[in-house]
Amino acid sequence: MRDHLIAVDVGTGSARAGVVDRQGRLLCRREHPIGMRQIGDHIAEYDSEQIWSATCMAVREALAAADLPAERIAALAFDATCSLVLRDTRDEPLALARESGATFDTIAWLDHRASREAAEISATRHPLLAYAGEAISPEMQIPKLMWLKRNRPDLWAISGHFFDLADFMSWRATGSTGRSLCTLTSKWNFLAHEKSGWSPDFLDRIGLGDLLARGGLPQQGVAVGKAVGPLTDKAATELGLNTHVVVAAGMVDAYAGALGVLGSIADQPDALEKRIALIGGTSSCLISFAAAPHFGKSLWGPFFNAVFPSQWLVEAGQSATGGLLNHLLQLHAEGGEPTPSRHRQVIERVQALRQAEGPDFAARLLILPDFHGNRSPFADPNLTGAISGLTLDSSFDGLCRIYWRACVAIALALRQILEAMEGSGIRPERLHLTGGHVKNPLLVELYGDVTGRELVIPDTDDAVLVGTAMNAAAAGGLYPSLASAGVGMAAPSHSRQPDAAKHALYERDYRRFLAMQRHRAELDTL
């Protein structure tokens, strides 16, 4: 009986595979690292074959740990970061660089090499930009492809396929070049609500009139919860499965997290509109759904049918949150490698210092967290971070003070984003949190207290993998629809109410946060 699912999440630094049953229980999970080639703070690349190999190892190990035969697996689904995979006309990797035996053919989601191209696209003021927050981010695929055509015409001339990473994974698994509506609408400026999703006049205007032909891109996408095809013989062997396993259309990783935490109310559109999914990892994404479109500067979308049928999705975000905390550990003399155990040591000391020093702990340290630009509410990839109030303290406790105030700054920025979303007609009453941030008690506390909103946390180790499994369950026929899979597989959750007294204390921090932003803008004009 085929009543189990494989969910794969390809994140920034690893590929994770989980075995999930029909009730949404994550039976086991295995993880393998993936390498990233980074040059400075703007260039980041992957080897897609190494990603696939890491995925195959994770799937085989998860299946073995679950002690399940391949005959019990009904379907497989992938979610991934919005990295851009390049293939030539022979379906071989299109090498941006070769190094130490690796072929780097994938531009990482966080790569900002296309900042100039993104600014040029935004300057066109094309009507399509209303569905991208009025400004294109360099993290989207179109500016990256514009960069590729301009700067690597040798590669453009022999290109055969351009894939979002989730679509590459489904192609590698099935041989199908079908693309997911989830990736197309959110990262490729594809308008799913239009008869023809592509806008030829937009592509012509930015010099990408040949994009569809060069990239092997389809005229239509495959909806989340639908199948792109069965596993090929080769992929089935590599994954330790068989060709009866169905593969679902891929998902953006954050959107899989949104499905995982909001799936329980997928059949209640009115309730869905009052919730926001907060997916916190290296970066943070805020995702809302509505029956009608909401527009706003710096808000990505509205995207039609990106996850749920006939629903509009709006995304906002922060480019570096967990990544910022990692960076601060690496930067400080007392930090070291940002391992989970090191974060725990810092967090435990922060809690002790807060207990000893009270609410004014490190209060004069003020931070703007835009160390990798600002996605929302300013839509400016060139903004930089700032720390005010530093002293000569280079001790471990000094690091803990900076770490704490960085957490506060991340939460203050979240509040500002929520206010921007409210200005566009989105009215969230609750935040549903998933991702690595659920393991950081400082962020969990601050997200509720700083924003003044109830925080809902699922009682599962990994709502992203569960959301991806919901997609697989619908595609594999275990449930009749994506919404029913969401309801049937949703994990129970617990809530944290905001502390009203602490919320009042953070009002001063928020005023100073906004003042620092004004001062930064003033300095940039001098």
N, C-alpha and C positions, 0 to 999 in steps of 0.2 A: 504493500500500500504506500503510495507516494503522498506523504502527509507532512514532510519537513521541507525546509527552505535553506538556501545558502544566501547570505547577505555579505557583500564585500564593500568596504569603505576604504577608498584610496585617499589618504590625507596628505598633509604637507610633507611628513617625514616617514610615513609607514603605510603599508597595506594591511588591513585587518579583515579577517573573515570570521563570520559567526554562523553557527547552526541554530536555527530558530524553528520551534514547532508551530503548529497551526493556531495555538492560543497566544502566540507572541512571546513565549518564554525563550530567552537566550540560553541555550544549553551549554555552549562553550564558545570560546573565542580564541583565535590565535593571530599573531602579529609578526610581520617581518619588516625591517627597515628598508627604505628606499633612499638612494643617494641623490643629492642635489649639488649641482655645480653652480657656485655663486661667485660673481665678480663684482666687488663693491656692493652698494645697496640697491642697484637698479637692475642687475642681470641675474637671472636664476633659471637653470635648465635641468631637465631630467632626461634619462634614457628610458624610452617607453618599453623596450624589451626587458629591461631590468625591473620595471614596475610590474609587467606581466609575470615575470618569473617569481617575484616576491609574492604576488597574488596567488599563483598556483601552489607555492609552498604553504601559504597560510590556509588555503582551502583544504588541501590534503591533510594537514595537521589537525585542523578543526574537525574534519570528518572522522579522523582516527580517534581523536579525543572523545567525540560523542558516541563512538562505537556504533556507528550507523552504516549500513551498506549503501552504496550509491543508489540502489533501487528504492530507497525511502525518500529520495530527494525529488520534489516535484518541479521546482523552479529555482532560478538564480537571478539575482539582481545586483547591479553595481551602482554605487554612488561615488563621486570623485570631486576633487577640486576642479575649478574651471581653468585647467591648464590646456595648452594648445598643442596637439600632436600633429606633426608634419610627415607625410608619406609621399613617395614619388610615384611615377606612373606604373612602376613595377610592384607597388605596394611595399617597397622597402623604406626603412627610415631615411628621412631627408635630413642629413647631418648639418646642424648649425656649428658643431665642433666635435672633435674626437680627442679623447684624453684617457690615458691609462686603460685602454681596451674598451672604453664605453663610447657609444654613439649618442650624442645629445641632440635629440630631434624634437624635444618638447619644451615649449616656453612655459615656465611655471606661472601659476595664477598671480603670484605676488610680484612678478617681473614688471618693472616700470620703464623699460627701454622705449616704449611707444608714447611717452608723455607728450612729446612735441606733436605727434600725429593726432593724439587725442584732443589736444588744444585746437588744432586746425579743424578737426571734424566739428567740435563744439562751436567754433566761430562761424560755421556755415548757417547756423540757426535753422537747419532743415526741420520741417514739421515733425519728422520722425523722432527728433530729440526729446519731444514731450514725453515719450515713453522711456526715456533714459535719464530722467531727472534734469533735463535741459542741458546736460553736459556729459560727454562720453568719458568714462574712466579708462586709463591705460591698462586696467585689469580686464577690460572687455576684449573680445577676440578681433573685432574689426580693426581697431588701431594697431594691434599687433601684426595683423596681416598686411596692413598698409605699410608698416615698417619693413616687413619682410620683402615686399615687392620693391620698395625703394632701395633698400640696403643690401639685399641678397637676390638680385635679379637672376643669378645663376641657379638658385634654388627654385625661384618662382617659375622659371622656364621648364622645369622638369617635375613640377608638383602634380600629384594625382589625387590626393585626399588631404583635407584639413578636418581634424576631429577635435571636438571637445573631449577631454580625457574619458569621461563616462561613456561617450559614444565609441571611442577607440576600444574601450574594454569590451563593449558588446559586439563590435566588429571582429575583434580578435577571437571572441568566443563563438560567434555564429557565422561569420563571413558576410553578414548583412551590412550594407552601407546605410541603412536607415538611421535617421537621427532622431533623438528624443525632442519632443516639444518643450520639455523642461529646459534643456540646454539651448535650443535654438532661440526660444523667446527671451531668455534671460541674459544671454551672452553674445548673441549674434545679430541683434537688431532685427529680428524676425517677428513680424506682427501677425500672431496667430488668429486674431479676430478679423483680419482682412482676407479676401478671397485668395489673393496671392500674397503669401507672407513676406516675400522679398520686395524691396523697393528699388527698382532698377534706376530711377532717377537719382536716388541717394547714392547708390554704388557708383554710378557714372560720375557724379559730382566729386567724389573723393578719389577717383582714379582706380576703382575696383570693379569696373564693368565686367571683367572676365572672372570674377571671384567664383561664381557657381561652377563654371567649367573647370577652372584650375583646381578647385577644392572638392570636386565630386559631390557637390551639395544638392540635396533633393528639393523639390518644390513644396513638399509637405512633410510634417513630422509625425512621429509615433507618440501617442499619449502615454503618460504615466499609467501603469496598471495594465498596459497592453504588451503583447510579446513582439519581439523583433525576429525571433526564430529559435530553433533548437540548437544545442551545442553541435559543433562539427566533430568529426571523429578525432581530429588532432587535439582540439581544445578539451574534449572529454577525457582523453588520455592524460593530458597535462594536468588537468584539475582533479583527476581521480574520480570522475563522474561517468555518465553515459549519455548517449545522444537522445535519450528520451527527456532529458532535462530542458525545460523551456527557459529562455532568457528574456527578461523584461527590458523595456526601454530604460535607459540609464537616467540617473538623477544628479543634479547638483548636490554636493554633500550637505550644505546647509538646508536645502529644501527637504532632503530626506530626514534631517533632524526635525524640521517643522512638522512633517507628516507623523513622525514618531511621537511628538508631544501633543499634537492637536488632533490626531486620528480619532480619539474617543468621541469627539464632537463633529466629526466629518459630515454626519447626517443632520446637523443642526446649524444651518447657515447663519441664523441670527446670533447664536452663541459664538460661532466662529469669528464673527466680525468684532467681538469684544475682547479677543485674545491676541497676544503677540507671542510668537515663538522667538526666543533669544538663544541662539546657538553660539556658544563661546568656546573658542579654541585658540589657535594662533592669532586669528582675527575674530571679530564678532559680527554676526548678522542678525538683524531683526526682520521678521517676516510676518506680514499680515495678509488676510484674505477678505474679500468683499464681493458682493454680487454686482456692485457698480464700480467703475474705475475711479481711483483717486490719484491726482497728479500733484507733484511738488518738486521744487528744486532739490537736487541731490538724492531724491528717492528713485531708486531703480525700479522701473515699471511705470504704470501698471502692466503686468504681463497676463494675457488671457490663456487659460488652460495650462498654465505652467505646472500645476500639480493636480488640483481638483477640477473636474469638468465644470465649465460655465462659471468659474470663479476667477476673479482678478487678484493677482498677487502683487504686493508692493514690498520691496526690500530696501532696507537702510543698513548702514554698517560702520564699523571701525576697522581700519586696515591693520592695526597692530594692538592687540590687547594681551593675550597670553604671550605673544611674540615680544611685546614690550617688557613684560616681567622677565622673560628669558634673557633679553638683551641687557637689562639692568644687572642681573646676576653675573653675566659674562663681563660686563664693563667694570664692575667694582672689584677692588683688590681682595675683598673678603667673600666674593660671590662664588666663582668657580663654574663648573658645568651645570646647566639648568636641568638637572635630573629631578624626577618626582621627589626623591628623598631630600634633595637640597631645598626644594620649595617648601616641603613640610617643616624642615628645620627653621627656615626663615619665618614661616607663618606661626609656628609655635612660639618663637621668641617675640614676634610682633604682639601676639595675644598677651604674653606676660608683661611686656612693656606697657601696653594699653591699660592693663589691670593696675599696674604700679603708678602710672603717670596720669591716668584719667583721660577725659575727653579732649584735653589740649595736647595730647601726644603728637609731637612733630607738626603742630598746627602751622608753624611758619614756613614749612616746606610746601611750595605750590608748584604744581606740574601741569603742563599742557602735554597730552599724550600723543600728539600727532607726529611721532618719530618716523612714520612711513606715509606721510601725507594725511589728508582728511577726506574720507569718503562721504560722510554726512556730518553736519548739515551744509558744509561749504563746498563740497565736490572739487577740492583742490589738492591734487597729488603732490604739489610742491610745498605745501605747508610743512613746517618743521616743529619739533617738540621744544619744550623749554622747562628748565628747573630753576626756580627762584628760592633762595633761602639756604643755599649750601654753606657749609663751614669746612674747616680743615679736618673734620671727623672722618677718619678712614677705617674705623672699627667695624666689627660685625654688627653692633647695635646701630651704627650709622647707616649701614646698608639696610637694616630692618626699617629704619625711619623712611628712607627713600622708597622702599618697596611698598610700605603701607600707604604712603601718599600717592604713589602711582596707582594703587588699587582705587583710592578715593577719586583720583582724576578720571580713571576709566569709567567709574560709576557716574560722575558728574557729566561726562560726555554723553553717556547713555541717556541721562535725563534731558539733555539738550536735544538729542535726536528724537526722543519721544515727543517733546514739545513741537518740533518741526513736523512730525507726523500728525499730531493733533491739528496743526494749522492747515493740513491738507484734508481734514475731515475724518481722519482715522481716530477712533476713540477707544483705545485699549484700557480695559479694567484690570487685566491680569497679565503677568509675564510668565511664560512657560519656559523654563531654563533646561538646556541640555548641553552636552559637550564637556570638555575638560574642566570648564569653570565650576561645575558642580562639585569638584573635588577640592576647590579652594574656598574654605569657609569665610575668608575675608570678603571675597567677591559676592558670595551668596548673601551675606549680611548686608553689604553695601547696596547691592542692586535693589533690594526692597526698601531699605531705610532712606537712601538718597532719592529714589524716584517716588516714594510714598505709595507703592503699589504692592499688592499681594504677589508673592512669588510661588509658582507651582513647580515642583520638581518630581519627575517620574521615579517610581521605585524600581528602576531597572539600571543595570550597569551601563547600558549603551542604547539610548533612544535613537541614535542615528542608525545603527545597525537594525534595530527593530523597525524603523520607518522604511528602510530599504527592503526588509523582509515583507512588509505590508505590500509594497509594490510587486514583489515576486509572487506573493500569494494571489493577488488579483490576476496577474498575467498567467499564472499556472492553473487557474481555475479552482483554487481552494475556496475562494469567495467570489460571488457574482459581480462585485464591483470594488473599486478602490475604497470607497466610503465604507462599505461593509467590512472590508479587511481592516480598515482603521479602527472601527468600533469593536470588531471581534478580537483584535490582537493587542489593543491598547493596554499598557501596564497601569496598575493603580498608581496613585501619586499622593504626595503630601504637600501641604501649603505652609508658607511662612508669612505671617502678617508683618507689615512694617512697624517699626518702633516710632511712634509719633514724636517722642521726646528727641530721639536722635535725628529724625527728619528735620526738626527745627534747628538743630545744631549745624546741619549741613547747608542750611540756607546761606550762612555767611561764606562758607566755602564756595558755594555756587556763585555768589556775587563776585568774589575774588577771581574765580575761574573766568567769568565773563569779562572782568576788567583786564585780566592778562591777555585774553584774546584781542581786546581793543588795543592794548599797548603793543602787541605783536604787529597788528595791522598798521599802527602808526609808525613803528620802527621801520617797517618794510617800505614806507613811502619817503623816508628821510634820505 
